[in-house]
Amino acid sequence: MGRLGNGRSGGAAATTRVGPGDPAPLGGDRGGANGEAEPQRSSEGWRLGAPRLPRPLVPRSGAELAIATRSRARGGTQVRGEEAGSQARGASPFDCSLASCLLRAWDPAHAGARRPPAPQAGPRPPAAPGRSPECEIERPERLTAALDRLRQRGLEQRCLRLSAREASEEELGLVHSPEYVSLVRETQVLGKEELQALSGQFDAIYFHPSTFHCARLAAGAGLQLVDAVLTGAVQNGLALVRPPGHHSQRAAANGFCVFNNVAIAAAHAKQKHGLHRILVVDWDVHHGQGIQYLFEDDPSVLYFSWHRYEHGRFWPFLRESDADAVGRGQGLGFTVNLPWNQVGMGNADYVAAFLHLLLPLAFEDLTQPSGTLRGKCRPRQSASPTSHSCCRCWPAAGSAPCWSALESIQSARAAQAPHWKSLQHQDVTAVPMSPSSHSPEGRPPPLLPGGPVCKAAASALSSLLDQPCLCPAPSVRTAVALTTPDITLVLPPDVIQQEASALREETEAWARPHESLAREEALTALGKLLYLLDGMLDGQVNSGIAATPASAAAATLDVAVRRGLSHGAQRLLCVALGQLDRPPDLAHDGRSLWLNIRGKEAAALSMFHVSTPLPVMTGGFLSCVLGLVLPLAYGFQPDLVLVALGPGHGLQGPHAALLAAMLRGLAGGRVLALLEEDSTPQLAGILARVLNGEAPPSLGPSSVASPEDVQALMYLRGQLEPQWKMLQCHPHLVA
């Protein structure tokens, strides 16, 4: 679900999607006005698993915080609005919720005049006459601009809107002291001078008579979203709220933050919904010290923050914002700080942080035996306006992480290694700071004018443009092409069951070089696969599943690769599991990357052909995916992904689902899974749900990688790191 990673300059926004990098439509533009399915490709080509539900009419009042939901399990739900003018809404086809608060929290005429510390060295620009420069920062346009951008990109229409409610004082008391809540409540009746005096007692806070109301709405919006996700009404959501929260502490406002919205939401999820583990990913230019202080001794909340630090020279200027602050008491290891010490971090730096730090810890925590709320925050860089960040899909990395980023990542890994098994079998030696990092007096030296800028080196694929873009929404999200229907196969209601096939002559032409495709059942399966693949390449289908006889699996995969490369895919990633060798005559032109899992031995046969044994333990499988498959995939930037489960693949359903889910962040979500016809219906159903946006099932109890798996992974990484920069997680590897 969405975690409310909000901040003082970046705005208070939390967002998740159905899966990593999911570009698929969220349902709003896929059905007819009265619930009928709109035709896709041809009337006989696709068949809906269930009819679409009608889209409700949602009022758009000015200050309303609205909610919209979807329930797949129950076919819809009703959520009653709290604001004036809201009405009960009926069932909806949307599976993403949107919460936005458009109320002015501070008014310059009433705001205090205390100035917060300058965020960085250098002169401040002059303030407009009669207005505090800080009040120019906190303004309603921070929300309206984001909402306008969502509308311009058509994203708001693909979401539903949740109605706001004020958090109760009891809910605020989950993390704040009664005395502090009472103090903020009393601001409603204070005059201007009293408000200024009270504001002056805190850092960068501007109280107004409406602050208490607005701050309770901001906190309540998060609670509404938590309840909607955890009751199954929606899968995920985005909260646009002000004032923000992550600097606020138990008994103190700080940095524009009054009540700690995300901490209240986490505590609420634990208390009301019985969650035992919550991941908070705080993506902001500033460190969210308030969340850290509130949960630093609590092992039920894993707090991860990446933030601009610059060796302590950036606000909030705290020593505990550095990588060696890892929690205390029972919470040791559950505070993870990744401090950026240079500015200008790019996509490759954040992808490296995901793969080499955040995801290993998150998955290790996830596979512990208890209930879990998996929180994820979509990228929102401080250098970009919030309005743009809310609309951006995660772009491919396309370059190498810079030295400073790797230095920070490695320092955080070294600090966390004593507390996490997933890091203990890796090289996590702390990186010594350069002699110039600190002055002889122990104080950081002043920054050069303009600050250091990190420019990542170009990779082997640097000629490819790395432009952030919003992938177009296909009319069909997920399609399943099976040769024979299986009554035991249970699919989500909006997964399409494909019935059409490619033309017979075309299918026979592609099958002709392969003897195993001459049989009628193999030819029928190939025709369905070609039709599905064409739909994906034409942009009409986002992802799909196709079946083939086991005897024809290798030949069918060969046809799928060649068809994809000849019909629009510039770069194709093939992850082949089982007895599926790379065709020897497939061109080594850099357009295809072949990863074979369950090979006989670990071997980097070429830069674009890698083979590794299937790890026997869950920990080894996760290490393989996070430490090898995903770094290679993000470095390659495919625009089509094939996942083939061939004979003897040995992969359990949850593991296959996790692999497919993790690969959905690539290629705009265009992932085609190829299964054997005799695969269990449960496996096809799990993959269909994951490709359609549902979370993969649990992997079971946590386990560490075997020594053999670790050795194979380290060998391959050592062989491939010079060519694939995203594999690097240590700064000494950067030239």
Phi, psi and omega in degrees: 000177181280135176253137191276077182274081188253163186206173191286324178249340184271356182087161181258101181215140174229135183212141168224163173241177182300325176205175183299122176067021185294115179263001189289157179294149181266014169113343189286340184242025186244355181236163177284173185294332184249018177099355181283150176281135174282144183291145176240131179061287178213159185298332182262356186284319184234147176230128181288143174288332179201154181291152176290155176263151182290149178277129181282158172274126184245121178295149183241061178287155193301310186257015186283140170252108191252163181230147172218146189220166170217141175236114178283325185290326186248003178077011177138164179209166177243136177234125185268130181291150181258330183284158178301136179092347179283152179228164178296136178254149179270191181295151184219153179277007184274150177234019174228139181250151182230125176239129181218135181246117187249037181259143176285122182271331180225146177238126181305333181291337182246352188288153173291165186249011182287136183264131177284166177301145178297136183292340177202166183295153178121161181291148177270146177292150180294145179278153175295146183303131175079005181228142176285136181298329180292327179291338174292335182284313184269106186208156183300334183298342177297332178266316183296325178295319179295316180294321177298319180294320177300321179291318181299323181274001180076013183277326180298323181292340179268005179237167170249164187244131180269140178278136182282155168218156175285136171294139178287161177295330175295319178292320175299325181289356175297331180230342183252151180286150178302325180294321180290318178299318179296320180298317180291323178301322183290346178293345181294337184244008181276151175276179185299312183294322178294321177296319178296318180295317179293319178301324182294347179278352182237167181268115175060053178231140183224096183281150182216156179303337180267359185301315183300315179296312183295319181293325176291323175296317180299315178293319180295327177299318177297322179293321176301318181292318177301313181298319181297319181289313187282347173266000178084007180292324177222165179270327184198179181192169179235127177250124174249103186223149167222144001286159179285190186215340198286352173269342184292141183244182187303319184227031182204134168280156183194138171054052181072354187262127182258299174246142185279090188304314185288323178294320177297318179297318179295314179297323178295318179297323178290313186287312186276323187252359174072026179287147181250340180218131181227133175257124176248119177252112186257105183253103182202159178294333181253152175289133178274071185297334180297314177297318181300312181299321185289332185239012188293340177248019184246109181285355180276349180236116174267112184255123180239127180226126166248138191199159175287127186235312179052051179054038177086007183267002182242145182304137014267020172058043185250136176297326182283006173272356183277172187293334184277002171275105189239015183100184180209162180057226179291347180268011178301128181091354181257008166245121183235114178250129174243096184272124175277123183259359171229161177262165177090023179295138185247191184300318182298324180293319180287322176298318178299319178295319176302307190285324189258354181224297188296306186293319176302318180290319181297317181289324176296319177292324183295325185272009171286149187283082171190171180292150186219140167255116181268108181259137179221143181240128178290156183301136174213090185280145182292338181283346182251144176300147180302326182298325177283320186296326182295338187256359189270133167280158179290117181277159177294156185290298172073004179203183183262145173295147184277168184300314183296321178297315179295325176299314179294316180298316182292324177296319178292320178297319179294321180291328184270342186306320180298343187250354186225124182295328184294343180257352190279346179257016182240167177282101181239032178299132180297145181270121177293138179293147177294153182304335183272002184292329183223150181280160179303330181282358181089359178261145179294140178290158178293149179286150174292157179305130179086343178078156178290143179242129183269119179243109183289144179290151180287142178267185180297340181251028186292344179290344180279132180292139179248070183264127174295130183214157176259113184293141178297149183273115176293158181286336177242128183279307181220136179232147179238126181245102180245145181286323178230130180297146178238117185292343180273353180282121180253119182245153172302152186297336183255014172276132184275135172262112184282134179245340185273165179225163174293164178302144184301316182297318180295318180297316180296326179295317178290330182279340190305320181288353187241117181296326183290347179264006183283334181291150188298318182294324178290322180292321178297316179297322180294320179299320178293320178297316181298320179296316179295315181297320177297321177298322178290316181290333178277355179083014179266339179231138182272312181215164183198169177229133177230152180243152180211151174301145182302323182292340182250012186297313182296317181293319179296319177296320178300316178296318181298319179296311183292322178296317179298316181290333182268353183234039169121336180282124178277324180221126185238127175258126177242118174253105186253126179245133182098203185276071181225089181279155177292132178302129184296335182264008177288129187299140174265065185252010179081004181268346179229138175242120186249116177246116179255116177256126189096029171289170182289328180205163177287122184207131171260088185291332172198178178299331185246018178215108185232137180232138179213145175295153176285121179300145185273338183251153178301318178299322178292322178296315178298319179297322179294316181293312184283327185264349181227301187298307184291318176301318177295318182295315180290330174290329182279330181056062180288159169247008170205136181238128173249128174243115186244124176256097185266189181303133178068029184292331173069014184264129177285157184306309180299324179290319177297321179295319179297317179300314179297319180296318181291329181280349180291344176288351181257161170056030181062024181083004181281091182236127177246120178261129180249121183242161171282148181299329182271012173295153182293145176301331179298321180295315178298320180295318179298314181295321179298318180293320180293314179295335178275357172117357179280159180287144178291156179290169182297145177276353183092190184299151180292147175211154181267159177290144177288158178304324179293319178294319178297317181297317180296318181295315181295324179296313181294319178299318178297324179288326190260342185304322179299329181266328184246100188292335181290349175283344185285133175226015179226133186294341181290348179276348182271124180288000000 
